């Protein structure tokens, strides 16, 4: 007999072969069928039960108001995504306001509840039933969070392909978080793979038996997300750590048995607690699980795909000047009627201009930019709120423009919320397809005249995609 066989034989107990009370399916309310928990474990469970319940279950009435008023049209995925990031907050609204002080308040409430619960508690052998309920709550709450992020990665929306302006911005002019997002956006297939990992892990959480496998996928993934938020100065490190705590609380249930089986290579007893549901409980359980899958996979997945087909949610949807997209050299620049020659360090003269396919113009100049430091994931409906293209970037000024095609006038408004008052009124003329002239008033109400010549520029990222993995490149 091998060493492993002898170990298993020595650890095996005849009770494992018989239908002892430990093996029988039990009702959630019945806690007397297993051996008792020691007092300290019961006290610790009361605290963690209250703590994680307060963290996971929405207790804010506004959550349910928003749930009942979901936009079932094109904005469905946006509303549900925002709901998926729910966390109890006492010091502001939105994920950008997250702070560990919120956790401290929840812990204090849980501690007070533990003291009251322990004082009022009757003698009870264990809390197996409540432990099962807590794991169910955490499984679905964690699945809600990872599925919401998974689909906006599977259909690469979270980190979009860089805009023309992004491709013509110096590397050192980006914040660390913007560099991370752009680095992910240039490889959509890898972004989709990351989304698939999240989705598979989230779906595995929906079954009690496959939860450990799902956690083995999700824990390393969320750990990487948390570290990335720290390393690249992202604004969602607290929320990602909250999801990690949910995953660790779930994994604790199977951790010791997995350690014995995999690391010590000794027999590990399976989980013995199996709840019994009555007729209406079985029906309610099936309805809730089906509704969750239909909502998060069917409806949310489809709406996210539909949004992907219309374009990334970070960029405006309004069309720009027809046929104008590209980068332009500034061949002539006049301010108040005076020609200003090109000088690399000049703080007034425009150096180049980018027209996007949507209604954004970006101007490169040395005029100081007060940085928009947004570093959280936000899905906005209005084009005016979609500031991703300029957030975390300096060196260029971004303007949203409206076209008056009758009078050939462009009305430019600075997209940066820190420069929101800047407005330019420029008359445009297109003498040739490659030339645009702009004349009018700048943000200081001074007269300007600008001649733009389109540059036939190739980008390595585009040429490499055309050539394929084994193709040759010529730039």
N, C-alpha and C positions, 0 to 999 in steps of 0.2 A: 504494500500500500504506500502511495506517495505521501510526502509531507502534507500537501494540500488536502488529500483525501482524509488523512488522519485528523487534520485540524477540523475539517467539516464534520467528521464523525464525532469528534469530542464535543463540538459546539451544538450538535443537533439534539433536540429535545423531543421526547415522544409526544409532548403536547402539540407540537407542530403538525402532527398527523391526525389529531383528533379535533373535533369541533368544540374547542374551549370557548368560553364567553368572549375571549379576546378576538377570536376569529369570526365570530358571528357578525353579520351586518347589524348595525345598531341605529336607533333613532337619534336624531340630532339632540333631542332633549334629554337623552339617557346618558348620564356620565358615570354610572356606577358599575359599568361592565369591564372597566380596565383597572389596572393597578393605579393607586393614587399618586399624585404629584407631591413632591416635598414642598413645604410651605414657601420657601424662598422662590421656587419656580412659579408657584401660583401667583405670588405678588408681582414678580417680573412680568408674567404674562398679562396681568391686569393692566400694567403700565403700557406695555407695547401694544396691546389690543386697542386701548384708548388712543394712543399716539398715532398709530397707523390708520385707524378708522377716521380720525379727524383730518389726517393728511390726504387720505384717498377719496373719501366720500364727500361730494359737494354739499356744503352746508350753507352756501350763499344763495339766497333766493334768486339773485340775478342769473345764476347758472341755469336754473329751470325756466326762467323767463326767456332767456336766449334759446334754450332748447326747444321751447314751444313755439318760438317765432323764427325758426330756421328758414332761410331762403331756399326753397326747393328748386330754384332755377339754377342759373349758372354760378351763383354765389354760394351754393350749398357746401362745396368743399372748403371754402374760406371760413364759413361760419362754424362748421364742425371742427376744422383744424384749430380755430381759436378756443373752442370749448375743450378740446383735448388737452390744452395746456393749463387747465384749471389747477390752482393750488391756493390754499388759504393765505390771504394777504391782508396784513393789518397796516401797512405803511405805503399804500399806493395801489394803483391798478396796472395790470399788464405785466408781462414777463420781465420787462426791463426794470420793474420796481422790486423784483425779488431780492430778499435779503435773509440771511441766516437768523436775523432777529425774529422773523415769523416763526421759524422752527423753535426758537427758544420759548415763545409764547405758547405754542402748541404743546411743548414738553411740560411747561408749568401747569397748563390746564389738565394734561394727562396725569401729572403727579398728584394734583389735588383730587382728581377723580379716583385715582388709585387709593388714596388715603380713605376717601369716603366709602369706596367699594369694599376695601379690606375691613373697615369697621363694621359695615352692614352685612358682610358676606356670611352666609351660613356655611357650616362644614360641608365641604364638597371634595370628592376624591380628585377630580381633574376637570379640565375645561376642553376636552377633546372636541366637543361639538362646536364651541365658539372658535376654537383654533381652525377648524375646517371652514367656518363661515369667513373668518379673516382671510384665509388663503384664497377663497373664491373672490372676495372683494379686491384683493391685491392683484390676482391674476387678470381680472377684467380691466382694472384700472391701468395696469402696465401694458396690456394689449392695446387699449385705447390710445395710449401715448405713442407706442412704437409704430402702430399701423398708420396713424395720422402722419407721422414723418416719413414712413416707409413709402407711401404712395407718391408723395411729392418728390421723392428721389427716383423711384422706379420710372416715372415719367419725368425726365430731368427738368424740374421746375425750380427746385430750391437753389441750385447754383447754375444759373443760365450761362449759355455760351457768351463770351465777352463781346461787348459792343465795339463798334469802330473806335469810339472815343477811348475805351479801356485799352484797346490794342495800341493806341498812340499816346499813352501816358507812361512816363518813366516809372520803372520798377520801384524806385525809392519814394515815389509820390503816393503810394498806397499804404494804408494801415495794414497791420499784420492780418487782421481778420478778413479784410477785403482780398488780400493775396491768397488766403486759404480758400475763399469762395471762388475766386477766378481760377485757381489751380484745379479745383474740382470741376468747374464748369467746362474746361477745355477737353475733358474726357467724359462725355455723356454716358458712354457705355459702362464705365466704372461706377459712375454715380447711380446708374440703374441697378448695377450689381449690389451696391450697398443697400439700396431700397429693397431689393429682393430678400436680402438677409434679414432685414427688419421685419418684413411681412411674414416670412416663413417662421421666424421666432415668435412673432405675435400670435399667429394662428395656432402654433403648438401650445401656447398658454391656455387655449380655450378647452383643452382636454386635460383632465387631472393626471392621466397616465403619461402624457407626453410633455408635461410641464418641465420636468428636469432637463429634457433635451432642448426645449425652447430656451431655458435659462442659460444653458451652456453656450448657446448662440448669442443671446442678448447681453449677458454680462460683459464679455470682452468687447462687444460692439459699443455698449454704452460707456464702458471705461475709456475707450478711444475717443468717444465724443466729448466726455468730460475733460480729458487731458488736452484735447484739441482746443476746447474753449479756454482753458487756462493758458496754454502755450501761445495761442493766437489772439488772446485778449477778446474772446467772444463774450456775449452778454447772457448766455444761457447755461453757464456752468452750474448755477444753483438748481435749476430745473432738471438738468441732466443728472446731477447727483441725487436729487429726490427720486428719480426713476431707478437709480442704482440701489438706493435703500430699499425700495419695494422689491427689486429682484433679489437682493441679499436676504431679505426677510423670508421670501418664498424658498430660496435655495437652502436656508438653514434647516428646513424640514427634512431634506434628503441628504444633506451634506455628510453627516456622520456615517450613514449607511454606504454612501458612495466611497468615502474614504476607506472604510473597512474593506469593501469589496475590491476597489481598484488599487489602492496603495498598500494595504496590509495583506491583501489576497486571502482574507478569511471570510467565512460565511456571514452574510448580513441579513437579518430578518426583514422581511418586507413590511410596509406600512399596514397595520392591522385594522385601522378605523375605516369603516365603510358605512356611510349614512344610508338610511332607508327613507325613501320619500313616499308619501301617500299619493293617492290618485291626483288630487289637485296640485300637489307639490310637483309631481312629475310633469304635469301639463304646463305649469308655470315655468319650470326650469327649461323645458323644451322651447316654449315661446320666447323667453328672454334670450336664450342662446341663439335661436334662429334670427330674432330681430337684430341682435348685435352683428351677426355675420352679414345679413342682408344690408344693414346700414353701413357698416364699415368697409366691407369688401365689394358688395354689389353696387350700392348707390355712390358711396364716397369714391371708390375706385373708378367707376365710370365717369363721374363728374370731374375727377382729377385728370383723366385721360382727355376728356373734352376740352378742359382748360389748356392742356398741353398742345392740342391741335390749333388753338387760337393764338398761342404765343406765351412766353414766360410772363408771369404775373408781376415781375419786378419792373418791366419796361412798359411805357405807355402804349396804348392801343390805337391812338389817333394817328392817321397817316401824315407823313411829312410832305415836303415839297416834291412833287413827282419828278423822278429821274435825277434827284440831286444828291443821293446818298454817296458819301465818300469823304476823303480828306482833301482840303484845299490849302495851297500856299497863299499867303497874303503878299501879293506882288506890289501893291500900292496901298498906303494908309495915310489918310489926312485927318487931322484933328483941328477943328476951328479954322479950316481952310489952309493949314500949314502941313506940308508933307513931312512925315517922320520916317527917316530911313531905317532899315532893319538894323537892330543892335541886340545882341544876345541878352544883355542885361537890362534892356529898356523895360520899364515898369508900366508903360502906357500902350505901346504898340502891340497889336495882335500879331502872333507869330504864325499860327495856322488855325483853321476852322474845320470842324467836322459836322456834316449833316448826316443824321441817322435816318433810317428808313421810316421811323416814327417822328413825331414833331418835336425833336430835340436838336438844338445846335449847341456844340461845345466849342469854346474859344480858349486856345492856349495863350497865356500871357503871364508876365511876372507880377501882375497885380495880386496882392495877397488874398488868399482864400481862407475864410474862417471855416474850419473843417466841420462837416456833418459826421459825427462819430457814431451813427447808428450801427449797432452790431448784433441785432436780434432779428429773427425771422418774422417778417410781417407781410400779410397779404391784404392789399388795399384794393378798393373798388375804383376810386377816382384816380384818373391819370395824374392829377396834381399831387397826390399823396405818394406816388410811386417814385421814390427818390433813390432807389438802389444804385442806379448808374453813376451817380455822383457821390454817394455816401462813402466815406472812408477814402476819399481821393482829393488830392490837391493838384495844383498846376494847371487846371482847366476850370473855366466857369461854364456851368450848364444852364441853358435857357430853354424853357418850353415856349413854343411860338404858335400863334394863330395866323392863318393866311387869309388875307383879303385879296382874292384873285382878280377882282374887278379893278381895284386901285393899285394892285401890285405892292401891297404893304404887308410887312411882317411885324407883328407885335410880340416882342420877346419879354418873358418874365423869368427872372433867375429862379432855378429850381431849388437852390440851397435855402433851407428855412432860415439860415443865419443871414442871408442876403435877400430876403423875400421882397423887399421894397424896390428892388432894381427893375426898371422897365425900360426897354428900348423900342423905338418906333423907326423902322427902316424900310425904305422903298427898295424893292429888288428889281433887277433887270438881268435877263439872260441872253446876251448877244450871241453866244455860241453855247452848245451843250456842255462845254468844258469851262465856261467862264460865268461867274455871277458877280454883279456889282451891287453893293449895298450903300445906301446913303440916307441920312436922317439924323436923329438925336440919340445919343448914348444915355447911360444911366445917370450922368451928371447934367443932362440936357445940353451938352455941347454937340456941335455938328460934327459928324464923321462921314468919311467916304472911304470905302474899302473895295479893292478889286481882288477877287478870288480866282485862282487857277487850279482846276482839279488835277490832282496828282495820281498818276497810274501806278499805284502801289500794290505790291503783292505781299501777302502775309504767309510766313512759314507754316503756320498752323493749317491754313486753307490748302496750300500747295501740297503739304504732306498728306492731307486727307484725300486729295485727288489722286496722288501717285500711288497710294496704298502702301502696305508694309514693305513690299519688295521693290517698289518703283524708285526711279531716279528723280532727283530734285534739281531744278534750275531756277534760280531767282535772279 
